[in-house]
Amino acid sequence: MIFRTALLAMTGMLVACSSPTISLAPEAEFSADWAKFESIAERHDSIVSLPPFERSPQASLDAVDAAIEAANAKLDAIGKIKPREVTFENTIGALDDMSFEVSLVANRTYMLKETSENAEHRAKATEAIKKVDEWAVGLDYREDVYRAVKAYADSKPSLKGEGKRMLEQTLRDYRRAGLHLAKAERDEVEALRKELSAATTEFRTNITNAKKSLKFTKAELEGLPESFLEQVKTGDDEYTLQANVTFHYLNILRSAKVEQTRIRFSAERLVLASDKNVPLLKKVLQLRAVIANKLGYETWADYRCEVKMAGDGKTASDFLMNLKRGLEPKWKAEMEEFTKIKQAETGDPNAIVHMWDIFYYENLYKKEKFSVDAEQLRVFFPYEQTLQGMFRVYEDIFRLKIVEAKPDYKWNEKVTLHLVYDSLSGEPLGALYLDMFPREGKFNHFAMFPLISGKRLPSGHYQRPTVALICNFPTPGKNKPSLLSHDNVETLFHEFGHALHGILTRTKFSRFAGTSVPRDFVEAPSQMLENWIWDKTVLDAFAADYRDSSVKIPQSVLDKLQEAKKATIARHYRRQLSYGLVDLGLHTLSVDEANALDPVELSHQITEDVYMKPQDNTSFVGYFGHLMGYDAGYYGYAWADAISADMATVFEMAPNRYYDKKAGMRLRREIYEVGDSRDVNESIEKFLGRPRSLKPFLNDLGIAE
């Protein structure tokens, strides 16, 4: 998952391989000292930077005000350029420079909004981000700037490559903003977009702030592992769980034997933020429908999908519906298995599986049929050991070196900083913050936050990126390390893939850097990397029982895990498809339909049709953060899955499979480094060495073409 501000949306172990031998940089060059890192970067004509995080609430507001003031002065200068004096550098290039400078402030402010330990700072950062987003909308309506850009475009410049793409997409942005409309209509669209921007920020903030503590006795938590119970014990027979903490929620739904416990916890989770966010969502959907209509699009989904691989809302919806139909036989068969287990466990021959049951009985099914108990695998994945092991894997295939450094400032004591080098040349590539455990007030899912984008600066130096992973893995126990589930490890490998996508960029313009690719592609490279944690050779490099490092995960267990995954793959995808179709359903409405809409009712109808009947008196859409930012885009997870399954075949057929350096460097060069500087279809085909195919994905799902 990727987080961006509205501005950015606008704008160890060696394995033999077949690649040629190249001398590695001297080990001494891989310094953990920041000053040395900066010095080495200078020798490579690069600049590395850490964000100067604001330390007080008011400082965040002041920084945003100053950034906007400076940006407006630059926009004024562009707007004053005479038509005969326009060049690429003083129009298109200058806009990218200006956007980059604002993003430096906006990105760190956005992350502080989601991570600061100070509630007042989070509130002020939210206020600041609303200012940035409103200003970014207004940017599209600077007629003086548009005249300068249009004058340059009308000069019919001879451009190619990134420059040509930059001009084309800048002009496309103006068209999509409504610059072709009459002044009164244009002003109305601008006002509506500003109102929408403020509402989406408020929606996200309500999710971050939503929390609910629930107390249980040990008997009510029967089935949960002792290691988890130790973390949440708050009295002699009192255990306090947080409905807003995702791994608490998943532990309950997967392992709590007492059905009433699952019902109670699920009910609280699925109404978080709803009192504020359901009416706010209705407002957002109305605004989006009106804006799309005024801009000449049939629906908001068509507007949003125009710039993605899908191209329009119908293509995205058809893709999901075809998958739904293809999965129908397997979905029914899986539900029959889950239902049999519930009937046997409860002694009720008429028992049915409900929404709050599905994870629990899926888990029992895996245990009974495949002897798979995912909880027992946690001992193989202590957090630090797993993190370092992942680093070594990615270092090897992508020719990197990752070292931990001491930051001058961190917003939480558990945050760590890591420096990334190219292991072949010693070139500093970027910096990475890790904020990996939950706490009150913190963003409660898993995402990569860009902080400093890659870009060729006017000075000629290349600005290397800095990013942050904000995650919520299980907290360490009193006498135990944080123990990750196999799913957690999959998530770690996935999210670090986003970090690499951000850090390894070499695009000239920040607009195209790193993960600034179409949203229905952005997940594909990271989803592909999830394959690594199913391979025994990869796991044996780091997965060992923390109590006895000689004990590894047997191949038979991995085989059973893979069997269990395939045996329940329809459940996984039908849930994912339900989210995607709810998202598209909410965004394929006319203005009149949006005004009459009850978003909870529509979401429940779609969910019941595609997946399961929602729990009564719940309203998950109020806590569905993807509706802001990934709006009309959640389909992209399945879309990207199809691409990632195809991309994974490059490694699966390579001489050294998941350790193949040649394939790893192709991924780095053809996907990560180029970002959106060329059409992603071209990048995918260059990586594959052939046209794309759906066959690997459909094979994974057990669907015949």
Secondary structure as UniProt FT lines:
FT   HELIX           6..10
FT   HELIX           27..29
FT   HELIX           34..43
FT   TURN            44..45
FT   STRAND          46..47
FT   HELIX           57..79
FT   HELIX           83..85
FT   HELIX           89..93
FT   HELIX           94..115
FT   HELIX           119..139
FT   TURN            140..141
FT   HELIX           143..154
FT   HELIX           161..177
FT   TURN            178..180
FT   HELIX           183..209
FT   STRAND          213..216
FT   HELIX           219..221
FT   TURN            222..223
FT   HELIX           226..232
FT   STRAND          233..235
FT   TURN            236..237
FT   STRAND          238..242
FT   TURN            243..244
FT   HELIX           246..255
FT   HELIX           259..269
FT   TURN            270..273
FT   HELIX           274..294
FT   TURN            295..296
FT   HELIX           300..305
FT   TURN            306..307
FT   HELIX           313..346
FT   TURN            349..350
FT   TURN            355..357
FT   HELIX           358..370
FT   HELIX           374..380
FT   HELIX           383..398
FT   STRAND          400..405
FT   TURN            413..414
FT   STRAND          416..422
FT   TURN            423..425
FT   STRAND          428..435
FT   TURN            440..441
FT   STRAND          447..452
FT   STRAND          455..456
FT   TURN            458..459
FT   STRAND          462..463
FT   STRAND          466..470
FT   HELIX           486..503
FT   HELIX           510..512
FT   TURN            514..515
FT   TURN            519..523
FT   HELIX           524..529
FT   HELIX           530..534
FT   HELIX           536..540
FT   TURN            541..542
FT   TURN            546..547
FT   TURN            549..550
FT   HELIX           555..567
FT   HELIX           569..586
FT   HELIX           591..596
FT   HELIX           599..610
FT   TURN            616..617
FT   HELIX           620..623
FT   HELIX           625..627
FT   TURN            628..629
FT   TURN            631..635
FT   HELIX           636..652
FT   TURN            655..656
FT   HELIX           657..659
FT   HELIX           661..667
FT   HELIX           668..672
FT   TURN            673..676
FT   HELIX           680..688
FT   HELIX           695..701
//
